[in-house]
Amino acid sequence: MYYLTPTVAIVAAFKCGSSSVARAVIKQFYPDTEAKLQNAHYPAGQGPNDKQWQGFVPHAEQTDLPKLMLIRDPVERFKSAMAQFALTDVDAAIDSIQNDNVIQLQRGRRSLKGNPHFTTQASLASGEVALYRFPDHLEQFATAAGLDYPLPVINEATNPKPELTAEQIATLREIYADDVALYDAATEPGTAYTIAEHVDEAEVALKLKQAKDQALMQLEHEYRNAGEAGVLVDGSDLVTVGSEVRMRFAADAVANYQEAANLLQLAGDRLPAAVLWDANGNELQLAVADAIELLARYAVAVATAKVTYMQRQAAIQTAETIEAI
């Protein structure tokens, strides 16, 4: 996610000064929001700089604006996150990040895997970014972002940070290897760096399953007994086109098929296989390349069915118009 200003996008990376950056962005660029923060009611002795306002900053998942990124030493960032959550068992935290095991937090038992305070910084951005080390390059970062310096100090850790063994540091550097590469690359403020598109295998598998559920099973069930124009796909799955309402559903399915194909293409050889389902609910385990080809054919087949249907409807309408004349 990126915080948006009129001229740049700032990578929203927790434990890299994100609270301070969010507050500065609101104050500098969004006067209406700033007025609301100034006029809000706070506990005695507190004000806007005593709260966190990340959710109030206009943001986007993708952007064409130039991207700025504060990158923190990943081991120091881990220690800061541990302090924020008042965690002391380093080995348990590392195990939770690696194996998705739940541990006791201040507000219940949860896994740290996927927690934005512990996730990799490299997974938060893609494409070309300008790197600034946190906190060493804060002043240069503020200048590039058009923010007043110094930035407000918000959400500063009050709990002690854990001491780490050499073995724990080595493990963390392995877990956050991509972040180590980013940090090491940022030798000068504003270092240009291209971050490869991040592929989360679990997310890809989940989205593929959702696309399957929506586009393969439900679509085939809806159309199995519709008797009008039909398209034979892969020699076994019959996609038929009936009423206009069903036609709109088929149009949605094109995007579902194509999304699944795109996700698999993105994953590439990082997934060992893909699982699809045919019209009868039978499981098909395919190589990723074969699954991409099959899903692409599904998309083309449904799109072809739509064109056939629309052409037929246009012909009927034309004939009715001629007859009326």
Secondary structure, 3 states (H helix, E strand, C coil): CEEECCCCEEECCCCCCHHHHHHHHHHHHCHHHHHHHHHCCCCCCCCHHHCCCHHHCCEECCCCCCEEEEEECHHHHHHHHHHHCCCCCHHHHHHHHHHCCEEEECCEEEECCCCCCCCCHHHHCCEEEEEEEECCCHHHHHHHHCCCCCCCCCCCCCCCCCCCCHHHHHHHHHHCHHHHHHHHHCCCCCEEEEECCCCCHHHHHHHHHHHHHHHHHHHHHHHCCCCCCEEEECCCEEEECCCHHHHHHHHHHHHHHHHHHHHHHHHHHHCCCEEEECCCCCEEEECHHHHHHHHHHHHHHHHHHHHHHHHHHHHHHHHHHHHHC
